[in-house]
Amino acid sequence: MPGPDVPDFSGLEGDGEQDAADRVQDVVTWYSTRLAAERRAPVPDEERVEELAAGRRAALADQQQLATADAEEQARIAEVYAALLKELKES
């Protein structure tokens, strides 16, 4: 049991589906933002536009899979997308 200064969250259970959905949505947003910026460029790089669009489509497909994914799959998707977002932000 935590001490008096440490909140006890032991009774709270995380929502794996929501956590995964949030992670995937963060990646979709990242791709959407970069895609819009590339399309607005004076001379859009069509290869980059397609690369960003493909990444966004893949994330949206995974987002749809969450509706039928079990807890293990949701946790895997959340982990994969957390790592992907970190990688995208660092690139």
C-alpha positions in Angstrom: 0.0 0.0 0.0 1.4 3.4 -0.9 2.3 5.9 1.8 0.1 8.9 2.7 1.9 11.2 0.1 1.6 8.7 -2.8 -1.8 8.3 -4.5 -3.1 4.8 -4.7 -4.2 4.0 -8.2 -4.2 0.3 -7.8 -8.0 0.0 -8.1 -8.0 1.7 -11.5 -7.7 -0.4 -14.6 -6.5 1.1 -17.8 -8.6 1.0 -20.9 -6.4 -0.8 -23.4 -8.6 0.0 -26.4 -8.7 3.7 -25.6 -4.9 3.8 -25.0 -4.3 2.1 -28.3 -6.8 4.4 -30.1 -5.1 7.4 -28.6 -1.7 6.3 -29.8 -2.9 5.5 -33.3 -4.8 8.8 -33.5 -1.6 10.6 -32.5 0.2 9.0 -35.5 -2.8 9.7 -37.9 -2.6 13.4 -36.8 1.2 13.5 -37.3 0.8 12.1 -40.8 -2.2 14.4 -41.6 -0.3 17.5 -40.5 2.8 16.6 -42.5 0.7 15.6 -45.5 -1.2 18.9 -45.5 2.1 20.9 -45.2 3.7 19.0 -48.1 0.6 19.5 -50.3 0.7 23.2 -49.6 4.4 23.5 -50.5 5.1 25.6 -53.6 6.4 22.5 -55.3 5.1 19.4 -53.5 7.3 16.4 -53.4 4.9 13.8 -54.9 7.0 10.9 -53.6 6.8 12.3 -50.1 3.1 13.0 -50.5 2.5 9.3 -51.4 4.7 8.2 -48.5 2.8 10.3 -46.0 -0.5 9.2 -47.4 0.4 5.6 -47.3 1.5 5.9 -43.6 -1.8 7.6 -42.8 -3.8 4.9 -44.6 -2.0 2.2 -42.7 -2.7 3.9 -39.4 -6.3 4.3 -40.2 -6.6 0.6 -41.1 -5.1 -0.3 -37.8 -7.4 2.1 -36.1 -10.4 0.2 -37.5 -8.9 -3.1 -36.3 -9.1 -1.9 -32.7 -12.9 -2.4 -32.6 -12.4 -6.2 -32.8 -9.0 -6.6 -31.3 -8.5 -8.5 -28.0 -6.7 -6.9 -25.0 -3.4 -8.5 -26.1 -3.6 -7.1 -29.6 -4.7 -3.7 -28.3 -1.6 -3.6 -26.0 0.6 -4.6 -29.0 -0.9 -1.8 -31.2 -0.5 0.8 -28.4 3.2 -0.2 -28.0 3.9 -0.2 -31.7 2.3 3.1 -32.2 4.0 4.8 -29.2 7.3 3.7 -30.7 6.3 4.8 -34.2 5.3 8.2 -33.0 8.6 8.7 -31.1 10.4 7.7 -34.3 8.4 10.0 -36.5 8.9 13.0 -34.1 12.7 12.3 -34.1 13.0 12.2 -37.9 
